[in-house]
């Protein structure tokens, strides 16, 4: 057993008291269950002509919409928007199919968005484990995809991804066949076994070691890994309890690249993680290569993460799961339990009291 893996294993057993590691490791089984639930639920969705799809959600429930949008890319026949607001703008409500995604069913922003379109005859569906969202949907006769509760929303990513994908397929807007899923499921099983093993130093363990005491900046070229970069940043925030940032080439070359000039002592704490996919636009990749060359001597290092093989579903999910494991391991190196999110809990409690 490598020293890094041994150290991580000991720290994980000490700090991961609520089992986030086990939830991340269980992603392949979550995939299978979410695929089946989504398939059954899709049978209740009638094909219809819509001009756009709007996913209303926050945090771990919203990221599934981002991931589906990145995964489908130009294979999706209409725009997909992720609405992270209390309200819904008039243009989004026009000629749209709405999907309300709230793991708990009690997310204030999502409930407010639901109320904004409620009773207006806008075709909709919901993905939730229960709560007030399910209650309102049942009362209004709206289709609800019921998913298992009891997890932090960020650990339920399979349940915000696959049911949404199957709904889009039922609407005639996208294609997701069993062959794609089977390839991805087999690859994720192998990856999770590798990253979870104490027998060797995996890529997730090595990357967590490189990030110890550092601030992760996660860059991508957009495309397939656009949402993955956001997911990595959010997982570092919530699991690792560390500030993190994400940005996309080539946009960051029009602004952020200049910001590396000042605060030398801060820059040295930043490690840039470049997520790279075989379908990245060639010009975006060239820009990224040049920019990373500029940033590397100004930062605490650049880590290029590539080599994800297989179809699009396999690549996006294997890239995602590497970040999930890395964030849990980094939490342990940071000496914190990856599960609790005390600042979020405090904020929600203050909102509840102020609304009472």
N, C-alpha and C positions, 0 to 999 in steps of 0.2 A: 504494500500500500504506500503510495506517495505521501510525502510529508504534508503537502497542501491538502490532500483529501482527508488524511487523518485529522488534521487540525479542524477542518470544516465539520467533519463528522462529530467531533467532540463538542464543538461550539453549538452545532445544530441541536444536539441532544440536551444541551444546557439552556439554550435560549428559545427554541421553537416549541414552546410549551403548549400551544393551541393547535398545532398540526398543519401549518401552511405548507410545509414541505410535502406532506401526504396528499394535500389537495392538488398541488401542482403535479405530483407524480401520477395522480389519478386521471389526468387529462384524457388519456386514451379511452378509459371507460366512460368518462363524461361525453366524449365524442359519440360513442356508439349509442348511448341513451338519448342524447340530444338529436341525433340524426333520425332515430326512430320516432321520437316525440314530434319532431318537425314534420316528418313524413305523414304521420297520422293527422296532425293539425292541418296540413296543407289541403287535405281532403275537404275541409270545411270552407275553403277559400275558392270563390268562383272566378274564373278568368274574366277579365274586364279590360277595357281600354282606358289607360291612365297616362297622363303626361309626365308624372314624376312620382317618386316615392319619398315620404318624409318619415324618418325614424326619430321619435321624441324620446330622449333619455339623457341620463347623466352618468358620469364616472364609468364604472365597470359595466353598466348596462348599455351605455352609448357606444363604447368602443367596438362592440360587435357590429354596429352599423358601419363604422369606419373600416373595419376589417373586411366586411363583405364588399364594400365599395372598392377598396383596393384590390381585393381578390378578383372581382369581376372585371374591373377596368372598362374597356370599351366593349366588353361582351355583354354589358347591361344595356338594354335598348332605350332606357329613359334615365334622366338624372336621379341620383339618390342623395338626399340631403340629410344631415344629422342635425337636429334642432336641439340645442342645449340652452333653452330659455324658458321663462315662465309663460311667455305668450307665443303666438304663432302669427307671423306676418301674413298679410293678405296674399302676396304672390305665392307663398308656400301652400296656401289653402286652395289654390286654383287647380282643378283637374288633377288632384293628388290622391294617392292611397296612403293613409297614415298607419304607422305601426308604433304603438306606445310600449316602450321597453323599460320596465322597472323591476329589478330583481325582487326587492322587498314589496313592491306594490304601494309604497308610501312615500315615494320621492316627490317633494313639494313641487319642483319645477315641472315634472312630467304630469302630475295631476292637474296643475294649472293649464298646461298645454292641452290636456284632454278636455277640460272644461271649455277651452277657447273654441274647440271645433264641435263639441257635443251638441247634438240636436240640429246640426246643419246639413244632415244628409250626406256627409263626406264618408266614403267607404273606409273602414278602419279595422284594425285587429290589435291584440295586445299579447305581450309575452311577459309573464310574471309568475312569481311563486305564491301570490295571494295578495293580502292587504286591501287597502281602499281601492286601488285600481281594479282589481278583480271584482270587488263588490259593485263598483259603478258599471263596469262592463257587463256583468251578468244582468244587472237591472235594466241596462239599455239594449240588451240582446246582441252585444258585440262579441265576435269570436275571441276566445282566450286560449292561448297555448299555455297550459299549466306546466311549470318546471319545478324541480325539487328545491325546497328551501334549506335553510340552516348553514349556508356558506357565506363568507364575505362576497359581495357582488363581483369583485375582480377575479375570484377563483371560479366563477361560473361562466367564464367567457365562452365555453362551448355552447351554452344554452342561449346566449345572445347572438351567436353566429349562425349555427345550423338551422334553427327554426326560421330565422329571417330569410336565409338562403332558400329554404323550401317554400316559403310564402311567395317569394319573387318568382320561383319556378312555377308555382300554381297560377300566378297571375299572367304567365306567358312572357315574362320579361327577362328571364335568364335560364340557363341550363346547368343542372348539377346532377351528374349521373353517379351510379353506384361505383363505377370503375375509378373515378376520381377519388371518391371517399375511401374506397378500399386501399388504394395506394397510399393515401395520406395516413390512414389509420395504422397501417403496418409500419410506416416510417416513424410515426410519433411513438409507437410502442418501443421501437428500437432506441430512439433518442432519449425517451424518458428513462429507460433502463440504464442507458449509458450515463446520463447526467446524474442519476440518483445513486449510482454505485459508489461504494467506499473502496473498491478494489483498485482503482487507478485515479489519476488526476484528470478529470474530464475538462472539456473546453469551458464549461460553466464555472468550475472551481478555479481554473486559471484566470478567467476573466474577472471573477470576483476579487481575486488577489490583486490584479492590476488596478482595480478600482478602490481598494481599501484606502481610506483617508483622502479620497479624491472626489471631485464633482463630475458626474457623467454628462457629456454633451452628445446626444445621439443624432447623427446625421444620416440622411438617405437621399437618393436621387428621385424621390417620389415614386410613382408607379406602384409596383407590387408591395414595396416595403414602406410606403408612405404612412399607413396606419401602424405598422409594426414599430416604427420609431416613436410614435406617440405612446404606444403600449409600453415599450421599454422605459420611457421616461416616467410614466405614471406608476409603473411597478417599482422603480427605484424610489419614487416619492413615498408610496404607501407601504411597501414591504420593507425596503432598506432604511426608511426614515431619513432619506438624504435628498437634498435639492438636486434636481436634474432638469435638463432642457433638451428640446428636440427642434430640429430645423431641417429644411429641405433645400437641396441643390435643384435649380440654380438660383433660386430666390435669395438665399443667404449670401451669395456672391455679389448681390446688389446693395447690401447694407451690413449684415453681421460681420462680414470678413474685415471691415474697417474697425470694428469694435475691439479687435485683438491688439490694438496698439497700446492701450493704457493699462494701468493696474497690474504691473508685472507680477507682483507677489500673489495676486489672485489667479492670474492666468496659469501659473505653475501648478495650481491645484486641479486644473481641469484636464480630464482625459476625454478625448474625442473618440467616439465609437462610430465608425463608418459602416453602415449596413449596405451590402452590395449584392445585387441580383443580376442574373444573366440577361434579363430583359431591360436593364437600365438603358435609357436613351444614350446613344454614343456620344453626343455632344455634352449631355449632362455629366456623363462619366469623365470626359476630358476636363470639364470645368472642376469636377470634384477632385481629380488627381492633382491639378494645379493648386487648388485651394488648400488641400491637405498638406501639400508641400510647404505652403506659406505658414500654416497653422502649427505644424509639428514642432519647429524650434521655439515657438512662442508659448507652447502649452506644456502640460505635464505628460504628454504623449498622445499618439494616435494609434488606435487599434482598428485594423481593417478586418471585418467579419464577412466572409463570403463562402462560396463553395456549397451552397444549399442546392441539392439536386432534386430532380423529379418534376412533376407537373406543378401548376401554379398553386393549387390547394396545398400540396405537400410542402412547397417552399415557403409559403407565407406562414404556415402553422409551425414548421420546424424552426423558422427564424424566431417566431414569437416565443416558443417554449424555451429556447435557449435564454432569452431575456428573463423569463419567469424564474427559471432555476437560478440564474445569476443573481437576481434581486433577493431571493431568499438566502443564498449563501452570503451575499454582501451584508444583509441584515445581521447574520450571525457574527460576521467579522466586526460589525459595528456594535456588537453587544446588545442588540435589541431583539425583541420578539417580533417577527414579521407580521403577525395578525392584527393586533390592536391598532386603531387609528384614532387616538384620543382627541386630537384637535378637531377632527370631523365630528366626533361624538359630542364634544363640547359645543361646537357651532350649532349643531342640530338642536341640542337641548336649549341653548339660548334663544334660538328662533322659536321653538315651541313655547317657551315661557313668554316671549314678547308678543306672540300671536294670541295668547290666552286672554 
